Each structure stands twice: as C-alpha cells, then as structure tokens.
Amino acid sequence: MNWPVLAKKDFLDAYRKWSLATAAAGFVLFFAVPTYLGMSHAQNPGGQDFFGFVQTALFFVPLAGLMMSYGAIAGERELGSLKLLLALPYTRLDVISGKAIGRAAVVGAAATIGILVSTLVFVVLGGTLSIVGYMLFLVLVLLLAAAYTSSAVCLSAASPTSNRAMATSVGFFLLTLAGWSAIPLVIRYVLNGFSMPSGAEPVWAKVIDSLSPIQAYSNGMSSLVHGHAASTFYRSGWFALLVLLGWAVVPVALGYRRFRSADL
C-alpha cells in the first residue's frame, strides 16, 4: 500500500500552491473575526460561549472539504496525469485513498488553524474554556472535514469531468445541508400509497434523519460538547461519532468500487 506517499504529496502540493494558506486564512476570517467582535462587545466576557462564535464551522468546513476535493481525481483524469500516476507503482486504491486522506488533512489543518487563532482571541479577551469539550469539538470538526472530503473524492472518482464532479458535489452539499430531512418524508409518502402521511414520525425516519453528516455533527456538539443528555440512541454522541466515521470511510470504498473499473 503506497497511499501514504500520495497523501503526503497531496498535502505538500496544497502547501506549495498556497491552497492550505488560503483556506487557513479563510477559516481565520470566519472564526476569529466573529469571536473578536462578540468578545469585545460582551459585558461579561467570562460567561461567553466560545462554540457559539465558531458555529459557522457547520457550514464552512463541509464547503471547504467539497470545493478542495471535487477535482482530486476528475481533474487529473481530464489533464491525463492520472494515467501517468497509475503507470507508477500505485494502485487505484492507493490513488483514491491517498487523495481522500491528503485532502482531509489539508482541510482539517486549515480549520484547526482558524480554530486555534479564534481560541487565542477568545482567551486573551477573558473567555474560559472546558478542555474536554474543546478537544471533543476539534474531533468533531476533523471528522466533519473527513466526511466531506471523502464524499467529494468519491464523486470525483465517479465523474468523467471536473465540471460534473463540481456539480454533484454542490448537489451533495445542498442535500446534506437543507434537503436530507426530506428523504424519510419521501419514503413515508411512498409507503403510505403516495399520499402525505399523518401521525407522529416513526423511529426509523428519525434514525435516517440523524444519518446526515450535518445532523451527526450537530448531535455530537449537543451531546458531547454541550453535555445535553440524549433521550434516544440516534441523538447520542457515540452514534454521532459512528456516523461521521462512516461518512469518512464508506464513500472511499464506494468510490473505489466505481473507479477500479473506470475507463481512463
């Protein structure tokens, strides 16, 4: 397995081309500036919630993961460099695994830099943090980044062009951000004889709704970081971690299944 070499190359390429620095600057802007503005105008800085200032991670981390990864394979396929890469001692599994891990490392590092800068601003201006909650927050952010970079690399592997990969990535982002809750509703509509269902939402529909990476991150924040007790297993912190891990791993497997037989 030579995927670590490709993952390292992907990370270093992002560093050399200033992609990592640009992404990090963006995260600093979207995390640290709201933190500074909120803390500088707060009457009681010590009572402020740090995680409220960086809640935009729910939007910007997935977006960065998709935008920095959709061309990982489709772009090289268009340029013809993918054939040259596969002529070296790399398998197609090495390529898709290395790309997914490398891009996840880039987005995760950029997001971490933004979070650390905003943390410094928060603490300097008088804020206090729970170390355990803070570390769990970092874990959730990194898993969220890995979930979306893996999904984007999967879509890239299944797309013949980078334009199609970008379009499907945008569609996936909108689906998970705003349209996922419609999936169990559509299933209930079909099962109810193509008519709108009535009554309380069944448990299986709530489980499906919690399988979104966005919802899993939100559930993890509520249960693990804020310490709110989950009334059901699908709202619990451990289930949220499993869902995010699944989104980080399963798309790579699905992408490889499509990529291994693709005509380049």
C-alpha positions in Angstrom: 0.0 0.0 0.0 1.6 3.3 -1.2 -1.3 5.6 -0.3 0.7 7.4 2.5 3.1 8.7 -0.2 0.2 10.1 -2.3 -1.5 11.6 0.8 1.8 13.3 1.7 2.2 14.6 -1.8 -1.3 16.0 -1.9 -0.8 17.8 1.4 2.6 19.2 0.3 1.2 20.3 -3.0 -1.5 22.2 -1.2 1.2 23.8 0.9 3.4 24.8 -2.0 0.5 26.2 -4.1 -0.8 28.3 -1.2 -4.1 26.4 -1.1 -3.5 25.5 2.5 -2.6 29.0 3.4 -5.6 30.5 1.6 -8.0 28.0 3.3 -6.5 28.7 6.7 -6.8 32.5 6.1 -10.5 31.9 5.2 -11.1 30.0 8.4 -9.3 32.6 10.5 -11.6 35.2 8.9 -14.8 33.3 9.5 -13.9 32.1 13.0 -11.6 34.7 14.6 -13.4 37.8 13.5 -16.8 36.9 14.9 -15.1 35.8 18.1 -13.3 39.1 18.4 -16.4 41.2 17.7 -18.5 39.1 20.1 -16.0 39.2 22.9 -15.1 42.9 22.5 -18.7 43.9 22.9 -19.6 41.5 25.6 -20.4 42.9 29.1 -19.4 39.6 30.7 -16.5 38.0 28.6 -16.0 35.2 31.1 -19.5 34.0 30.6 -19.4 33.8 26.7 -19.8 30.5 24.8 -16.8 30.0 22.5 -18.6 27.4 20.4 -21.3 29.9 19.6 -18.7 32.1 17.9 -17.4 29.3 15.7 -20.7 27.7 14.9 -20.1 28.6 11.2 -17.9 25.5 11.1 -21.1 23.7 10.4 -21.2 25.5 7.0 -17.7 26.4 6.0 -15.9 23.1 6.9 -18.2 21.0 4.6 -18.0 23.6 1.9 -14.2 23.8 2.0 -14.0 20.0 2.0 -16.1 19.7 -1.1 -14.5 22.6 -3.0 -11.0 21.5 -2.3 -11.6 17.8 -3.2 -14.1 17.6 -6.1 -11.2 17.8 -8.7 -8.9 15.4 -6.9 -9.3 12.6 -9.4 -11.6 14.0 -12.1 -9.2 17.0 -12.6 -6.2 14.7 -13.1 -8.3 12.5 -15.3 -9.0 15.4 -17.6 -5.4 16.5 -17.8 -4.2 13.0 -18.5 -1.9 13.0 -15.5 -3.9 10.2 -13.9 -2.6 7.7 -16.4 1.0 8.7 -15.6 0.3 8.4 -11.9 -1.1 4.8 -12.4 1.9 3.9 -14.5 4.0 4.3 -11.3 3.8 1.6 -8.6 0.4 2.9 -7.3 -2.9 1.0 -7.5 -6.3 2.7 -8.0 -7.0 2.0 -4.3 -3.8 3.8 -3.4 -4.9 6.8 -5.5 -8.4 7.2 -4.1 -7.3 6.5 -0.5 -4.3 8.9 -0.7 -6.4 11.6 -2.3 -9.1 11.3 0.3 -6.7 11.3 3.3 -4.5 14.0 1.8 -7.4 16.4 1.2 -8.9 15.7 4.6 -5.6 16.6 6.2 -5.4 19.9 4.2 -9.0 20.9 5.2 -8.5 19.7 8.8 -5.3 21.6 9.2 -6.7 24.8 7.8 -9.8 24.5 10.0 -7.6 23.8 13.1 -5.5 26.9 12.4 -8.7 29.0 12.2 -10.0 27.5 15.4 -6.7 28.0 17.3 -6.5 31.6 16.3 -10.1 32.2 17.4 -9.3 30.4 20.6 -6.4 32.7 21.3 -8.6 35.7 20.7 -11.3 34.3 23.0 -8.9 33.5 25.9 -6.9 36.8 25.6 -10.2 38.8 25.8 -11.2 37.0 29.0 -13.0 33.9 27.9 -12.8 30.5 29.6 -13.0 27.0 28.0 -13.6 23.4 29.1 -10.6 21.5 27.8 -12.6 18.3 27.4 -15.3 20.0 25.5 -12.8 21.8 23.4 -10.9 18.7 22.4 -14.2 16.9 21.5 -15.1 19.9 19.4 -11.9 19.6 17.5 -12.5 15.9 16.9 -16.0 16.6 15.5 -14.6 19.3 13.2 -11.9 17.0 11.9 -14.4 14.1 11.3 -16.8 16.5 9.6 -13.9 17.6 7.3 -13.0 14.0 6.6 -16.7 13.1 5.8 -17.0 15.8 3.1 -13.6 15.4 1.6 -14.2 11.6 1.3 -17.6 12.2 -0.3 -16.1 14.7 -2.8 -13.3 12.3 -3.7 -15.9 9.6 -4.2 -17.9 11.8 -6.5 -14.7 12.9 -8.3 -13.8 9.2 -8.9 -17.2 8.6 -10.4 -17.2 11.7 -12.7 -15.5 11.8 -16.1 -15.0 15.6 -15.9 -14.3 18.1 -13.1 -17.3 20.1 -14.0 -19.6 17.2 -13.4 -17.7 16.4 -10.2 -18.3 20.0 -9.0 -22.0 19.9 -9.9 -22.5 16.7 -8.0 -20.5 18.0 -5.0 -22.7 21.1 -4.9 -25.8 19.0 -5.1 -24.5 16.7 -2.3 -23.7 19.8 -0.1 -27.3 21.2 -0.6 -28.8 17.8 0.1 -27.0 17.3 3.4 -27.3 20.9 4.4 -31.0 21.5 3.7 -32.7 18.6 2.0 -31.8 15.5 4.0 -34.8 15.6 6.2 -37.0 15.2 3.1 -35.6 11.7 2.5 -37.6 10.0 5.3 -40.6 12.1 4.3 -40.5 10.9 0.7 -40.1 7.3 1.9 -43.1 7.7 4.2 -45.0 9.2 1.3 -44.3 6.2 -0.9 -45.1 3.7 1.8 -48.4 5.5 2.5 -49.6 4.9 -1.0 -48.3 8.1 -2.5 -50.2 10.3 -0.1 -49.0 12.5 2.7 -48.5 10.5 5.9 -50.2 11.6 9.1 -49.4 11.0 12.8 -46.1 11.0 14.6 -42.8 10.5 12.8 -41.7 6.8 13.2 -38.4 6.0 14.8 -36.8 4.7 11.6 -37.5 8.0 9.9 -35.7 9.9 12.8 -32.8 7.5 12.5 -32.5 8.2 8.8 -32.6 11.9 9.5 -29.8 11.6 12.0 -27.6 9.9 9.4 -26.8 13.2 7.7 -23.2 14.3 8.4 -24.5 17.8 9.3 -27.1 16.3 11.7 -24.5 14.0 13.2 -22.1 16.9 13.8 -25.0 18.9 15.5 -25.9 15.9 17.6 -22.3 15.4 18.6 -22.0 19.1 19.6 -25.2 18.9 21.7 -24.3 15.7 23.5 -20.5 15.6 23.7 -19.6 19.3 23.8 -22.5 21.0 25.5 -23.3 18.0 27.7 -27.0 17.7 26.9 -28.4 14.3 27.6 -29.7 12.4 24.6 -33.1 10.9 25.0 -32.5 8.3 22.2 -29.5 6.4 20.8 -29.7 8.2 17.5 -29.2 11.6 19.1 -26.3 10.4 21.3 -22.7 11.4 21.0 -21.3 7.9 20.3 -23.8 7.4 17.5 -22.8 10.8 16.0 -19.2 9.8 16.0 -20.0 6.5 14.3 -22.0 8.3 11.6 -19.2 10.7 10.9 -16.6 7.9 10.8 -18.9 6.1 8.4 -19.0 9.1 6.1 -15.2 9.3 6.2 -14.7 5.7 5.2 -17.7 4.4 3.2 -17.5 6.9 0.3 -13.9 5.9 -0.3 -15.0 2.3 -0.6 -17.8 3.2 -2.9 -15.6 5.5 -5.0 -13.0 2.7 -5.4 -15.7 0.3 -6.5 -16.6 2.6 -9.3 -13.1 3.8 -10.0 -11.4 0.4 -10.3 -13.3 -0.5 -13.5 -13.4 3.0 -15.0 -12.0 3.5 -18.4 -9.4 6.2 -18.2 
